[in-house]
Amino acid sequence: MVSRKKYLVLVLTAFLWVELHAQNKNKNMKCRLLGKFNLTGYVETKNHSVVIGGLFPIHSRTIPTDHDGEPISAMCEGFNFRGFRWMKTMIHTIKEINERKDILPNHTLGYQIFDTCYTISKTMETAFTFLTGQEEYQPNFRNGTGKYLVGIIGAGGSSLSVAASRILGLYYVPQTGESK
């Protein structure tokens, strides 16, 4: 009976030592981006107090790749006039709001807009980029410009919006879709 207790104490001590050693080792490791996404977009954030994000299908598909190595961001092709029109409408509206000082006194809006290429993979890339930027180590409720991200407009379709909202919702970033 005594030897069983000693054995149990020895096993628990060894387990705790291994666990504490693993925790100390992991303290020096940081979550970081292993690569950068190749995203095309429109950004106007300088001298603006808040930023609105946009996800629009400016292109209609991705180019298939024959790549067997490290995952790379897909390239887009096929111009989508409807998505381009949505993007230009957002830019125009933000500029109009900024010109009128009676709408948001003492604040100006910036924007950061990315192309989803009408694909879920690109939509997910852009959603992560809104949360982390291209240089940040972890999601922090701010986009890559360091300005406060107040929300996201679009994704260009139900399945794309749902995919983006699953990521953005984890960090309570509001998202709204455009009507067709």
C-alpha positions, 0 to 999 in steps of 0.5 A: 500500500505504501509503495503504491502511494510512493509510486503515485506521488512519483508519477504525479511529480514527474507529470507536473515537472514535464508540464511546467517545463513545457509551459516555460518553453512555450512562453518564449514562442509567439504566434506569428504569421509564417507568410504574407497574403498576396492581397489586392486592395484599396486603402485610405487610412492616414489621418482618419480616426476610424476605418471601415473594412470592405470585402468585395468580389472585384474579380470573379475567380481564382487562377488554378495553381500547380504548386506543390510547396508551401501554400500560396495565396491564389491569384485572381482573374475575370473582372466583376463589374458589380463588385467593382461598383459596390467598392466604388460606392463605398469609397464615394460614400465615405468621401462624402461623409468626410466632406460634411462636417455635420455628420461626424464632427471631429472624426473622419472615416478611412477604408481598407477594401480587399478583393474576395475573388468570389471565393471562400479561400480569398474571403478567409484570407481577407478576414484574417488580414482585417484582424491581424494586419500583415505584420501583427502577431495576433488578432487585436481588433485593429487592422494592419494600419493600426487604426480602429476597425469599426466594422466590415461591409460585404463579402459578395454573397451569402456563402462568402459572408458566412465564411467571413462572419465566422472569423470576424464574429470570434472577435466581435467585429460587426459585418453587414452585407450589401444588397443586390 
